[in-house]
Amino acid sequence: MVVVYGKGKRKQPLQRLYDDLAHCETKMTEYETHLDIMGPGRNSYAKTDHDATFLHMKEDHMRNSQLKPGYNVQIGVNNEYIRFIEAYADRNDLNTFEPFLESYHEMHDDYPLYPVADAGYGRYDTYHYCLSKGMELYQKHNMWEKERSKAYQKNPFNRMNFEQDKNGNYICPKGRKLTYRYSTKNKYIRSPHEIKVYKSLTCKRCSLQSQCKKTKDEKIIHVNETWDTMKKTVRENLESPRGIDLRIQRSIQVEGAFGVIKEDMRFRRFSRTGFQGITNELNLIAIGYNLKKYHNKKHRMIQ
């Protein structure tokens, strides 16, 4: 076979096939290189900083949801001082809770007793992790605000508002019984507990069909009793006097610390690249913040 390239040269079918395979090999090698740089859990990285991930920033001057390379910074505040600060390449706050507390434990050799957090951190895995480490549940789940509303609590079609008979079967607003059929597991959470499935096959021609969410002619509900117990504990903790005070302090101290760093100290962009570089920069910022806080408190006490 004669291999030819250039304008006016006609490739033989075998050469065209060889060139296609060579191109595929080059692209596969390129893809493998990108995947090795990103590592597990990421789907993007910046060419100028391989540790940075493209994120949707709050500052969007072009108003086109442009993604920019950045880091997910998490801080732990206690008595107005930053106890721990760390950055992650993960875009989801849910996935930073456990590694943050593990790094905190490695530095301070203990776990916080009341790790209060916003709704971006509350889920089954987080609660299970806190209980396994001896921490209380003070993290809002994503339905916490909605479940507190009067409309949700008075809605008779919510499964949480269904009555139960002595056998544990649920009774819908129409008075029809949903009986236990089988158990399953959720593959997306680390739950050793099974989810119970209840069904009612007598929903045909029901006068409440327009208000009740059902599948064809049957009503199906999924019940995770362990998850319900956890949410009840979270609700009781957050609505207690201690929980109310912790929620107020979280809003003031944590959000206030970010506000001071970004607005008063005018720190909005890293000057260094890589995890090691930005970690050093974050630690310097935290030290400066704590020294400023200590100086202001000491000055007020002297006056």
Buried (B, 14 or more C-beta within 10 A) or exposed (E): EEEEEEEEEEBEEEBEEBEEEEEEEEEEEEEEEEEEEBEEEBEBBBEEBBBBBBBEBEEEEEEEEEEBBBBBBBBBBEEBBBBBBBBBBBBEBBBBBBEBBEBBBEEEEEBBEBBBBBBBBBBBBBBBBBEEBEBBBBBBBEEBEEEEEEEBEEEEBEBEEBEEEEEEBBBBBBEBBBEBEEEEEBEEBEBEBBBBBBBBEBBEEBEBBEEBEBEEEEBBBEBBEBBEEBBEBBBEBBEEEEBEEBBEBBEEBBEBBEEBBEEEEEBEEBEEBEBEBBBEBBEEBBEEBBEEBEEEEEEEEEE
